[in-house]
């Protein structure tokens, strides 16, 4: 029953990101997918099963491994116009694995600082791209296939995360499930430009993951388990509010210049 509950949370997060893509377009869907919609529920479940100290250890390693997630996104974005969808996904996974391996041999503090810097800069490097704007027609059958693929990945994460060393758990928790499933489907069905738009939105949303993991890891060291978790969620939501305000101002300026 616990495993079913965990996977249900993953399925829900993927449905939300897909529904947002359908309503507002690939870029906005990517931003939503980049937030800790899968990581946050998984951390909550880990807090039910493990001591706060163990979860904090995993989260510190997760912060250090954020650069690997950026590596996946940037490689997949660069190859979206040059390779097939499965080649882009495969190359992105290879980049993620290489960056994770590099992070595992670096001092934790240094790797955390480097990773946070790379995550912060990635949204500036990856300017909004072209692609399908506005509503996107996503058939119900695609929803089903996306969920099956995401649940397969999530099941491996859930089953292995609390049985492996902290860095391996961090690698599993950091792996961009939404950021790999959604671009693969988007590229196969709508083309490379649409996939790049989604991935570039995902890069902006990843700052929400960084805020959540860092704030939760810090809070768990000095407060109760669930208060620390709530603080992490609040930080991610605060970033979402700020990001929404920035996008609205940008849209208003764009409309004003057009007018």
N, C-alpha and C positions, 0 to 999 in steps of 0.2 A: 504493500500500500504506500509506503514511503517513497519507493522508486516511482510509482505511478504519479504521486503528487509532484515529485521533482520534475518529471518529464512533462507533466501538464503545464507547469510554469513556463518551461521552454517553448512548448507549442503555442501558448498564449502570446508570449513575446514576439514570436515569429509572425503570428497572425496580425498583431498590431502593426508591426513594421510593414508587412505586405499590404494591409488595408490602407495605411498612410500613403504608400507608393501609389496605390490605385486611385486615391482621392487627390493627392497633391503632387505626384510625380516622383521620379526616381531619386532626385537630390534630397528632397525632404524625407523620403523613406529611408535613405542612407543615414541621415542625421539621427533619426529615431533609432535605427538599428545600431548605431554607434554607442548609444547610451548603455549603461549596465543593466539592460533588461533581462539578460540571461545570467550575468555574473552576480548581480545583487540577490536574486532568488537562490542561486546556488550557495552563496555565502551564508544566507539566512538558514538554509538547510544544514550547512556544515556547522553553524553555531548550535543547532539542535543536537548534533551528534558529537561534537568535539569541544574541548576546553577553549576558552577565549585566547589563551596564550598560543595554542596550536594554530588557531585561525589567524591570529595576528601575524605569526611567522609566515604562513602561506601568503597573506596579503602583502607583507613587505617584499617577498620574492616576486609577487605578481606585479607590484609597482616596478621592480627592476626589469621585468620581462615585457613591459609595455612597448619597448622599442621593437621587439619581435613582431608585435601586432602591426606596428607602423610599416615594418619591412614587408609584411604580407600585402597590406593595402597598396603601398606604392608600387610594388612589383606587379601586382595584378592590374593596377591602373595603367601602368606603362605598357604592359603586354596586351591590354584589351583590344587595341587597334591593330596588333601585329600577329596575334595568335588566336587559336580557337579557344572556346570557353574552358575546355578541360586542360589545355596547355597553360592558360593563364592561372587557373586554380592550382595546378601542379607546381608551377614555378613559384607562385606565391607561398605555397606550403613549404617548398624547399628553402625559400628565404626566411620564413618563420622559424624553421628548424635550425638553420645556421645561426640566426640571431639569438635564438634561445640557448644554443650550445655555447656561444660566445659569452652570453650573460652568466652562464653557470660557472665560468672560471674567473669572472671578474669579481673584485671586492663589492659586497652588496651596496655599501653606501655610494661608491663611485658609480655603479651601474644604475642605481636609482636616480641619481642626479642627471646622468646622461639620458636615461629613458624619458624622464619627465621633460627635459629640454627638447628632445626629438618629438615627443607627442605634441608639445605646445607649438613647435614650428611646423609640424606637418600640415596643419590646417591652412597655414600661410603658403606653403609650397604648393599645395594642391588647390589651385584656384577653381571656382565653380566652372564645370565644363558644360559642353553642349549635351544634348540628349532629349529624350521625350519630356516635355514640360506639361504641367497640369495633369489631368486625369490619364490614367493608364489602364487599358483593358486587360485585366488579369483573370483568366478563366478559373472556375472553381476547381477543375482538375489540377491546375498548377498549384493551388493552395495545398492540396492533398500531398502531392509529390514533394513540395518544399518541406512540409511538416515531417514526412517520413524521413527525409534526408537529415533534417535538423535533429530529430529525436535519436537517430542512429549515432550521430556525433555526441549528443548530450549524454546518452546512456554510458558511453565510454568514459566521459569526464566524471560523471557521478560515481561510477563504480570504482574508478581508479584514484580519484583525487585524495581520498583519505587513507590510501594504502601505499602511497609513494612518498619519497623525500619531498621536502617543501618546494624545491625548484621544479621538480617534475609536476607536482600539483599545481604550481603557479603556471607552468607551461600549458597544462590542460585547461585551467580556468581562464587563461588569457587568450587561448586560441579563438579567433573571431568566427564563431559559428554562424551568426547572422551575416557577418562580413564576408563569409566564403560561400554560403548557400545562395543568398540573394543576388550577388553579382554574377554567379555562374548562370543562374536562370535568366537574369536580365540580359547578359551578353548573348546567350543562346537564342533568345526570343526577340530581343529588341536591338541588338547590335552593340558594338564596342563603345560608342559614344554614350549610350545610355548607361552602360556598366561603369564607365568612368565618372559620370555624373553622380551615380549612387555611391561609388567608392570615395569620391571627394567629399560628399556629404558625411559619409561614415567617418572620415578623418576628423571632421569638426566635432562629431558626436563623441569621439573617443576621449576627448578631454573630460567628459562627464564620467567615464570609467576611471580616469586618473584621479579625479577629485574624490570619487567614491572610495576607491581602494586606499588612497593615502589618508583620507580623513578617518575612515573606519579603523585602519591599522593603528593610527595615533590614539584614537579615542579608546580602543580596547585595552590600551596599556594603563589607563588611569580611571576608567569608569566601568560601569556594569556592562555585561555582554550586550544586552538589547538596547541600552541607551547609546552605546558606541555604534551599533548598527544603524540606529535612527539618525545619528549625527551624519554618518556617511551618506545615507539616503537624502538627507536634507541638503548636503553640499552638492550632490548631483542635480537635485531639483532646482537649486538656486542657479546653477550654471545653465540649466535649460531655460529658465526665465530670462536670464541675461542674453542668451543666444537668440531667443525669440524676439526680444526687444531690438537687438542689433539688426536682425533680418528685416524687421518691420521698418526700421529707419532707412535701411538700404533700399527697400522696395519703394518707400515714399520718395526718396531722392531720385530713384530711377524713373518713377512716374512723373515727377516734377520736371526732370530734364526732357522727357519725351513730350510732355505737354508744352 
